[in-house]
Every structure is written in structure tokens, then in C-alpha cells.
Amino acid sequence: MSQIADARDEVARRAAGRLDGKVALITGGASGIGLATVERFVAEGAKVLFCDLDPRQGRALGERIGETAARLHHRRREDGGPNDGFAIAGRLGDAAVFIPCDVTDAAALARAFAAAQEHFGGLDILVNNAGVGGGEVSIEGCDEALFDRTIAVNLKAVWRGMKLAFPLLRARGGGSIVTTSSISALLGMPGQGAYGASKAGVLQLTRVAAMEGARDLIRANAVCPGGIVTPIIYDSPLMQDGFGKAAVERGLAASQPLPIAGQPEDIANAILWLASDESRFVTGQTVPVDGGLTAEFDSRHRKPLADG
Ligand SMILES: NC(=O)c1ccc[n+]([C@@H]2O[C@H](COP(=O)([O-])OP(=O)(O)OC[C@H]3O[C@@H](n4cnc5c(N)ncnc54)[C@H](O)[C@@H]3O)[C@@H](O)[C@H]2O)c1
């Protein structure tokens, strides 16, 4: 009898979403890794608020933060475009709500956290994912506005998100904070001074948040994606012309030990595990999801693919 009950429980467990009953806030959720994470979380039963730049902002952003900094934000973030958060939320139904929000705007980000309470009654998971980068050229070539904007989006807004999340997660008896860092935090990459420093900074914030949150069962972890096929690479607004997506896919497939191009879903899957209770004993950690890139001593030792 108990074996039958156990089997029935197992079937029910497998049918259940891995995030059933959870509420998540995901920043930078209208594109790439963030969008894949929003979709995966909804499929696993979560209620999701996601924020991204307002698709209606048009030229207002340039006027507010200056043209140099505004170039960091993608031209594709347009009303009615493929990365219009309102349209994405409409497609996903009641489980997803889009909150237009620049994460560097303290009041707007606070409103996004308040919306989690209003719409879904609280918060269990924060995914700090919004990010900008690419095309800095060098430390010498990087100007003040670019450096400041990169740090403001990739580092300071992550600290702000953690600060806003803590009381909400504590009120639920615990929760999970996952931050998208980068392998640029782990390796010296030319042309990634501001970006690499911002991504290394969030790893330390993650460790400190893990220590400060542990007693309240608030966990904090970070993923470090390798090269992933998203617009931040093939359509960086800091480059004159984007790369073709197919060319990026081919290039990335050859750039690490696993001969496949990393996709946004590969990172979303890692974020899902860190966000869910399956990782309840994991905190303060950095998880590279990079096809083995950061484990490799020297790519010249790789066997050519033709040798099998
Ligand atoms: N694609 C990669 O190879 C790669 C590698 C390592 C780390 N990452 C990191 O992954 C995260 C997601 O990037 P992606 O690759 O999906 O690129 P992406 O450009 O497709 O997505 C980033 C999203 O963040 C949003 N965003 C930027 N600034 C914002 C702001 N101030 N407020 C709100 N939203 C803002 C953008 O509008 C965009 O929708 C970033 O933190 C990025 O640094 C990406």
C-alpha cells in the first residue's frame, strides 16, 4: 500500500512545476538570458514579474542619461518590437507581469519590488540579470560615461536589488537571489575593464549577501555565463554593425571545449536550479556555465574535432 502511495507521490512530484507557489522578480527580462529565464520560470509554475527598459522610451533615454550612455541600450528596445516587455507579458498570460523600469533608477526599481507584493502577495526569488556591455575597446579607450553606466547597471543596481529583496524574502521565511555575472569576472579579457570589474564586483556582493542572509534562509548565488548567443553579442549597440547571429553561433561553438554554442536556455536552466529549493544547501557560490571554457588550461591542447 505504502509503495503505491510512494509511487503516486513520485508521479505527482514529477508533474508539479519546480517553482510552483513561488513569486520571482527578474531584471532585464525582455531579451536573451532574462527572457529565457522568464519563460522557463513560468513553465515551472512561478508567478513572474520582469522588468526591462520601457519600450516606449524612444529618445527620452538619451536626453536623461546622455547619448554615450544611451548607446549601451539596444535600439531594438522599441514599442511593438520583439523585445517589447508588454507584448511578451501578453503572450505569457496571467503568470507574467511586465514592469518597465531602468534598474539604475532607484525609485523605479523600488516600485517594481512593490509590484511583486501588489500583484502576487510577496517575493521568493530575485534574478539580478539586467546588464550592459561589449565594445569598450580598452581601459585607455573607455570614457567616463561608459565606465560609470556599466558600473551603475551591472554592479550598483545588483546591490540595490539585493537591498530591496532582503525584507521581502525574509517575510516569506527565506528565498533565493541569483545574479548573472560572467566569465569576464574570472579571466583577464582585453576590452572588458568596466564590464569585468562590474561582474567581479557582483560575485563579492553575492558572497556577502549569502553570509548576511543565511540565518534567514536567504540564499545568494551567481552564474557566470560563457559566450551565449544573445543580442548583447550579435547586436551590441557599441559596435557600428552587429555580427550575423549565425556567424556568432559558429564562432562560439569553436571557442570552448564543448563544441556547441551556448544558448540563453542553458543559462536559464542553471538559474532555475539555483532559484528552486533543489539547491537549498547551496549559497555564496559562483557557477560557471561556459562549455568548459574556464576549466581549460590551453586551447592548443584540444584535439581537432575530426580526430573524434
Ligand atoms: N550573452 C553572453 O555571452 C553573456 C555572457 C556573460 C554574461 N552575460 C550577462 O547576462 C545578462 C543578460 O544578458 P544577455 O546576454 O541576455 O543580453 P541582452 O542584451 O539580450 O539582455 C540584457 C537585457 O538587460 C536589459 N537592460 C540593460 N540595461 C538595463 C537597465 N538599465 N534597466 C533595465 N534593463 C536593462 C536590456 O534591455 C536587455 O533586455 C547580462 O547581465 C550580461 O552581462 C551575457
The ligand as a Tripos MOL2 file, in Angstrom:
@<TRIPOS>MOLECULE
LIG
   44    48     1     0     0
SMALL
NO_CHARGES

@<TRIPOS>ATOM
      1 N1         25.4330   36.7470  -23.7770 N.am      1 LIG1
      2 C1         26.5830   36.4950  -23.1850 C.2       1 LIG1
      3 O1         27.5100   35.9570  -23.8030 O.2       1 LIG1
      4 C2         26.7870   36.8310  -21.7310 C.ar      1 LIG1
      5 C3         27.9380   36.3270  -21.1210 C.ar      1 LIG1
      6 C4         28.1650   36.6010  -19.7890 C.ar      1 LIG1
      7 C5         27.2530   37.3490  -19.0720 C.ar      1 LIG1
      8 N2         26.1370   37.8400  -19.6980 N.ar      1 LIG1
      9 C6         25.2120   38.6170  -18.8770 C.3       1 LIG1
     10 O2         23.9200   38.0690  -18.9940 O.3       1 LIG1
     11 C7         22.9560   39.0780  -18.6870 C.3       1 LIG1
     12 C8         21.8840   39.0770  -19.7630 C.3       1 LIG1
     13 O3         22.4540   39.4950  -20.9860 O.3       1 LIG1
     14 P1         22.0470   38.8790  -22.3950 P.3       1 LIG1
     15 O4         23.2120   38.1860  -22.9270 O.co2     1 LIG1
     16 O5         20.7740   38.1600  -22.2710 O.co2     1 LIG1
     17 O6         21.9040   40.2260  -23.2520 O.3       1 LIG1
     18 P2         20.6190   41.0360  -23.7510 P.3       1 LIG1
     19 O7         21.1290   42.3220  -24.2180 O.co2     1 LIG1
     20 O8         19.8420   40.1820  -24.6770 O.co2     1 LIG1
     21 O9         19.7590   41.2200  -22.4180 O.3       1 LIG1
     22 C9         20.0780   42.1740  -21.4220 C.3       1 LIG1
     23 C10        18.7860   42.8650  -21.0500 C.3       1 LIG1
     24 O10        19.0550   43.7760  -19.9650 O.3       1 LIG1
     25 C11        18.2940   44.9510  -20.2480 C.3       1 LIG1
     26 N3         18.8590   46.1180  -19.5950 N.ar      1 LIG1
     27 C12        20.0180   46.7460  -19.8820 C.ar      1 LIG1
     28 N4         20.1490   47.8200  -19.1120 N.ar      1 LIG1
     29 C13        19.0560   47.9020  -18.3430 C.ar      1 LIG1
     30 C14        18.6240   48.7990  -17.3430 C.ar      1 LIG1
     31 N5         19.3590   49.8720  -17.0170 N.pl3     1 LIG1
     32 N6         17.4370   48.5660  -16.7410 N.ar      1 LIG1
     33 C15        16.6800   47.5130  -17.0920 C.ar      1 LIG1
     34 N7         17.0460   46.6210  -18.0250 N.ar      1 LIG1
     35 C16        18.2200   46.8170  -18.6400 C.ar      1 LIG1
     36 C17        18.3840   45.1010  -21.7640 C.3       1 LIG1
     37 O11        17.3860   45.9820  -22.2590 O.3       1 LIG1
     38 C18        18.2090   43.6720  -22.2110 C.3       1 LIG1
     39 O12        16.8610   43.3360  -22.4050 O.3       1 LIG1
     40 C19        23.7150   40.3940  -18.6030 C.3       1 LIG1
     41 O13        23.9340   40.7140  -17.2330 O.3       1 LIG1
     42 C20        25.0360   40.0660  -19.2840 C.3       1 LIG1
     43 O14        26.0710   40.8870  -18.8410 O.3       1 LIG1
     44 C21        25.8790   37.5840  -21.0150 C.ar      1 LIG1
@<TRIPOS>BOND
     1     1     2 1
     2     2     3 2
     3     2     4 1
     4     4     5 ar
     5     4    44 ar
     6     5     6 ar
     7     6     7 ar
     8     7     8 ar
     9     8     9 1
    10     8    44 ar
    11     9    10 1
    12     9    42 1
    13    10    11 1
    14    11    12 1
    15    11    40 1
    16    12    13 1
    17    13    14 1
    18    14    15 2
    19    14    16 1
    20    14    17 1
    21    17    18 1
    22    18    19 2
    23    18    20 1
    24    18    21 1
    25    21    22 1
    26    22    23 1
    27    23    24 1
    28    23    38 1
    29    24    25 1
    30    25    26 1
    31    25    36 1
    32    26    27 ar
    33    26    35 ar
    34    27    28 ar
    35    28    29 ar
    36    29    30 ar
    37    29    35 ar
    38    30    31 1
    39    30    32 ar
    40    32    33 ar
    41    33    34 ar
    42    34    35 ar
    43    36    37 1
    44    36    38 1
    45    38    39 1
    46    40    41 1
    47    40    42 1
    48    42    43 1
@<TRIPOS>SUBSTRUCTURE
     1 LIG1         1 GROUP 0 **** ****
